[in-house]
Amino acid sequence: MKQAFFAVVWVALMGCKDHSREMPQLGALSFAPEQVWVGGVFEGNCPDSSVLSEDSVSISVNPELQRLTFQLDTLSGKAGSWQTFLNDWHRFDSIWVNSGGIVASNPGFVLSPEEKENTRRWITLNKRLLRLTGKVCFADALEHTLYNKLVSSWIPRNLIDSAFYMHDYDKVYVNLFGESSLEFWHTTGGKVRIVQETQYPEHGEVRVRFELEDTRLIDLFVRIPEWAPQAFVSLGNVKYVTNPGEYCQVSRKWKSGDELKVVLLFPN
């Protein structure tokens, strides 16, 4: 994947705006750890142990990140409160990236325990926001962080697996791209397995394959990143509408062997 990719992602994130005055309500859930497998750049080098060391009490947490978490905890339905929070989120995102905290490009650079803990909290915050709102900008922020080489080698497994997919009954959301699989039981019965076959992030083509015992109606929502205005999603000869910064919805009765093709063209 091109070196300029993460910089372009950041520019796109800054353009991710929501003009609604109240927080969007989705309320999706993460799948259990045993339901998700993630490979690719994360396979074999992501410990399940906690990021924090024994002297974690001495780690200084970024005060702006703490404030954002507190704001979300106390977010009321009062008009304008969501927009205020979102503006603060964008401001922190730009400061975080510009500070070089998680995007240093020097391959010999090693994150300190403090930087690791702040990164973990940033990931946790964006996962929570994504489940609550279904806004793609938070998934874009997760991708920007998780696929940084300084992060992917040490980030705990539970933070990765729980970010890739989420669901609301039989509505399944594909938040992140990468070699992975998901297994769950359909609400009407029967096991469903969804497999991503891809070399992402080295290449932008992703194939999403279904394995089922019988046909099942599933609403599949595929994230279209803000940075991918020319993305396209197809199933056979059928092409689906894609808008950058939104999920592409594919609702149908899926059968075993069905394969959805997703192509994301990386910016030059």
PLY file of the C-alpha trace (Angstrom):
ply
format ascii 1.0
element vertex 268
property float x
property float y
property float z
element edge 267
property int vertex1
property int vertex2
end_header
0.00 0.00 0.00
1.30 3.43 -0.87
3.04 5.46 1.82
0.75 8.43 1.24
-2.32 6.37 2.11
-2.56 7.22 5.81
-2.02 10.92 5.16
-4.85 10.87 2.64
-7.06 9.01 5.11
-6.49 11.79 7.65
-7.55 14.44 5.13
-10.68 12.41 4.46
-11.45 12.07 8.15
-11.33 15.82 8.52
-14.06 16.00 5.90
-16.33 13.57 7.76
-19.06 15.89 9.01
-22.42 15.31 10.64
-24.77 18.28 10.73
-27.41 16.62 12.91
-27.80 18.22 16.32
-28.53 14.95 18.11
-26.44 11.81 18.23
-27.49 9.21 15.60
-28.85 6.08 17.25
-27.79 2.67 15.97
-26.91 0.61 19.03
-25.19 -2.24 17.24
-23.29 -4.95 19.12
-19.86 -6.49 18.66
-19.64 -10.23 18.08
-18.13 -12.47 20.74
-14.36 -13.06 20.38
-14.83 -16.71 19.48
-17.05 -15.73 16.52
-14.40 -13.68 14.74
-11.03 -14.60 13.29
-8.69 -11.95 11.87
-5.50 -12.79 9.99
-3.43 -10.83 7.51
-1.11 -8.27 9.07
-2.54 -9.07 12.51
-2.01 -12.83 12.51
0.51 -14.18 14.97
1.87 -10.88 16.26
-0.95 -9.51 18.40
-0.85 -10.54 22.07
-4.01 -11.14 24.03
-2.44 -9.67 27.14
-3.20 -6.19 28.41
-1.32 -3.26 26.94
-0.66 -1.86 30.38
2.53 -2.76 32.18
2.88 -3.41 35.91
3.61 0.25 36.53
0.49 1.34 34.64
-0.55 3.59 37.50
2.24 5.96 36.49
1.10 6.22 32.86
-0.20 9.66 31.94
-3.37 9.60 29.85
-3.89 12.38 27.33
-6.23 14.88 29.08
-8.10 15.73 25.86
-8.78 12.04 25.27
-10.01 11.71 28.83
-12.28 14.70 28.30
-13.74 13.20 25.13
-14.54 9.97 26.95
-16.17 11.92 29.77
-18.18 13.97 27.26
-19.52 10.80 25.66
-20.38 9.33 29.07
-22.42 12.44 29.94
-23.78 13.25 26.48
-27.37 14.45 26.88
-30.19 14.76 24.40
-29.92 18.52 24.61
-29.90 20.19 21.19
-26.38 20.87 19.99
-24.60 18.60 22.46
-23.79 15.98 19.82
-22.46 18.57 17.40
-20.26 20.01 20.14
-18.89 16.57 20.90
-18.28 15.82 17.22
-16.43 19.10 16.74
-14.23 18.22 19.73
-13.65 14.73 18.31
-12.50 16.17 14.97
-10.23 18.62 16.75
-8.63 15.88 18.82
-8.27 13.65 15.77
-6.32 16.33 13.92
-4.11 17.06 16.95
-3.52 13.35 17.55
-2.42 12.71 13.99
-0.34 15.88 13.63
1.47 15.16 16.90
2.88 11.96 15.39
1.60 9.93 18.35
0.47 6.96 16.27
1.58 7.80 12.77
5.34 8.10 13.05
6.80 6.57 9.89
10.25 5.69 11.26
10.29 1.84 11.23
12.74 1.84 14.15
10.46 3.90 16.35
8.90 2.11 19.33
5.83 3.41 21.12
6.19 4.13 24.82
3.80 2.55 27.37
2.04 5.93 27.58
1.58 6.13 23.80
0.31 2.55 23.73
-2.25 3.24 26.45
-3.47 6.40 24.75
-3.73 4.51 21.47
-5.73 1.75 23.18
-8.12 4.32 24.64
-8.52 6.05 21.27
-9.39 2.71 19.64
-11.84 1.88 22.43
-13.54 5.26 22.13
-13.98 4.96 18.37
-15.33 1.41 18.61
-17.89 2.60 21.12
-18.87 5.55 18.93
-19.17 3.29 15.89
-21.51 0.89 17.68
-23.61 3.73 19.05
-23.96 5.77 15.86
-23.00 3.70 12.83
-21.00 6.66 11.48
-18.29 5.58 9.06
-15.85 8.30 10.17
-15.24 6.37 13.40
-14.46 3.19 11.43
-12.11 5.24 9.25
-10.35 6.40 12.42
-10.05 2.78 13.57
-8.55 1.73 10.25
-6.13 4.63 10.29
-4.90 3.54 13.72
-4.97 -0.25 13.53
-3.21 -0.51 10.18
-0.32 1.63 11.31
2.72 -0.66 11.52
3.61 0.74 14.93
0.26 -0.41 16.27
-0.58 -3.64 14.43
2.34 -5.57 15.95
1.30 -5.16 19.60
-2.38 -4.22 19.78
-4.37 -6.75 21.87
-6.39 -9.29 19.93
-9.71 -8.36 21.54
-9.45 -4.78 20.28
-8.90 -5.97 16.72
-11.48 -8.76 16.51
-14.28 -6.72 18.05
-13.72 -3.86 15.59
-14.04 -5.79 12.31
-17.73 -6.67 12.45
-20.83 -5.65 14.40
-24.49 -6.58 14.19
-28.06 -5.70 14.99
-29.87 -9.04 14.85
-29.43 -10.16 11.21
-28.01 -6.85 10.08
-24.26 -7.38 9.75
-21.81 -4.49 9.41
-18.40 -4.93 7.80
-16.41 -2.14 9.44
-12.85 -3.06 8.50
-11.24 -4.88 5.62
-8.70 -7.63 5.94
-8.36 -11.40 5.81
-10.96 -12.54 8.34
-14.04 -14.62 9.02
-17.21 -14.37 11.08
-19.57 -17.08 12.31
-23.00 -16.57 13.89
-26.43 -18.16 14.18
-29.21 -16.58 12.15
-32.27 -15.53 14.14
-34.36 -18.04 12.17
-31.83 -20.80 12.79
-28.81 -22.08 10.93
-25.13 -21.17 11.04
-23.83 -18.37 8.85
-20.16 -17.93 8.00
-18.87 -14.81 6.24
-15.29 -14.83 4.93
-13.20 -11.92 3.68
-10.57 -12.97 1.15
-8.15 -10.14 0.44
-4.58 -8.90 0.62
-5.75 -5.60 2.06
-4.18 -3.17 2.80
-1.61 -4.01 0.12
-4.38 -4.32 -2.47
-7.83 -2.80 -2.48
-9.88 -5.74 -3.76
-11.96 -7.62 -1.18
-14.16 -10.67 -1.76
-16.85 -11.34 0.85
-18.00 -14.96 0.60
-21.03 -16.53 2.31
-21.20 -20.07 3.64
-24.65 -21.14 4.86
-26.59 -24.31 5.55
-29.62 -22.84 3.77
-30.61 -19.53 2.20
-31.08 -16.75 4.74
-32.17 -13.13 4.54
-29.32 -10.94 5.79
-28.85 -7.19 5.54
-25.16 -6.69 4.85
-23.69 -3.22 5.35
-20.23 -2.70 3.84
-18.26 0.35 4.90
-17.23 2.68 2.10
-14.35 4.77 3.45
-14.42 8.53 3.12
-11.14 8.27 1.20
-12.60 5.95 -1.49
-14.93 8.02 -3.71
-14.53 5.58 -6.62
-15.25 2.39 -4.70
-17.65 -0.12 -6.18
-19.51 -3.13 -4.83
-20.94 -5.88 -7.03
-22.49 -9.32 -6.88
-22.32 -11.02 -10.25
-23.64 -8.50 -12.76
-25.42 -6.42 -10.12
-23.70 -3.25 -8.93
-24.73 -1.47 -5.75
-24.77 2.22 -4.93
-21.71 3.35 -2.99
-21.24 6.71 -1.30
-17.95 7.56 0.43
-18.39 7.92 4.17
-21.45 5.65 4.26
-22.29 1.96 4.41
-23.32 0.20 1.21
-26.41 -1.88 1.99
-26.88 -5.24 0.28
-30.09 -6.91 1.47
-30.96 -10.26 -0.02
-31.48 -13.95 0.60
-27.92 -15.20 0.62
-26.97 -18.74 -0.33
-23.75 -20.63 0.18
-21.15 -19.60 -2.38
-22.48 -16.08 -2.94
-19.54 -13.72 -3.24
-19.66 -9.96 -2.98
-16.83 -8.05 -4.66
-15.63 -4.82 -3.08
-13.01 -2.70 -4.84
-11.41 0.27 -3.08
-9.12 2.40 -5.23
-6.30 3.80 -3.13
-5.56 7.50 -3.66
-2.42 8.28 -5.65
0 1
1 2
2 3
3 4
4 5
5 6
6 7
7 8
8 9
9 10
10 11
11 12
12 13
13 14
14 15
15 16
16 17
17 18
18 19
19 20
20 21
21 22
22 23
23 24
24 25
25 26
26 27
27 28
28 29
29 30
30 31
31 32
32 33
33 34
34 35
35 36
36 37
37 38
38 39
39 40
40 41
41 42
42 43
43 44
44 45
45 46
46 47
47 48
48 49
49 50
50 51
51 52
52 53
53 54
54 55
55 56
56 57
57 58
58 59
59 60
60 61
61 62
62 63
63 64
64 65
65 66
66 67
67 68
68 69
69 70
70 71
71 72
72 73
73 74
74 75
75 76
76 77
77 78
78 79
79 80
80 81
81 82
82 83
83 84
84 85
85 86
86 87
87 88
88 89
89 90
90 91
91 92
92 93
93 94
94 95
95 96
96 97
97 98
98 99
99 100
100 101
101 102
102 103
103 104
104 105
105 106
106 107
107 108
108 109
109 110
110 111
111 112
112 113
113 114
114 115
115 116
116 117
117 118
118 119
119 120
120 121
121 122
122 123
123 124
124 125
125 126
126 127
127 128
128 129
129 130
130 131
131 132
132 133
133 134
134 135
135 136
136 137
137 138
138 139
139 140
140 141
141 142
142 143
143 144
144 145
145 146
146 147
147 148
148 149
149 150
150 151
151 152
152 153
153 154
154 155
155 156
156 157
157 158
158 159
159 160
160 161
161 162
162 163
163 164
164 165
165 166
166 167
167 168
168 169
169 170
170 171
171 172
172 173
173 174
174 175
175 176
176 177
177 178
178 179
179 180
180 181
181 182
182 183
183 184
184 185
185 186
186 187
187 188
188 189
189 190
190 191
191 192
192 193
193 194
194 195
195 196
196 197
197 198
198 199
199 200
200 201
201 202
202 203
203 204
204 205
205 206
206 207
207 208
208 209
209 210
210 211
211 212
212 213
213 214
214 215
215 216
216 217
217 218
218 219
219 220
220 221
221 222
222 223
223 224
224 225
225 226
226 227
227 228
228 229
229 230
230 231
231 232
232 233
233 234
234 235
235 236
236 237
237 238
238 239
239 240
240 241
241 242
242 243
243 244
244 245
245 246
246 247
247 248
248 249
249 250
250 251
251 252
252 253
253 254
254 255
255 256
256 257
257 258
258 259
259 260
260 261
261 262
262 263
263 264
264 265
265 266
266 267
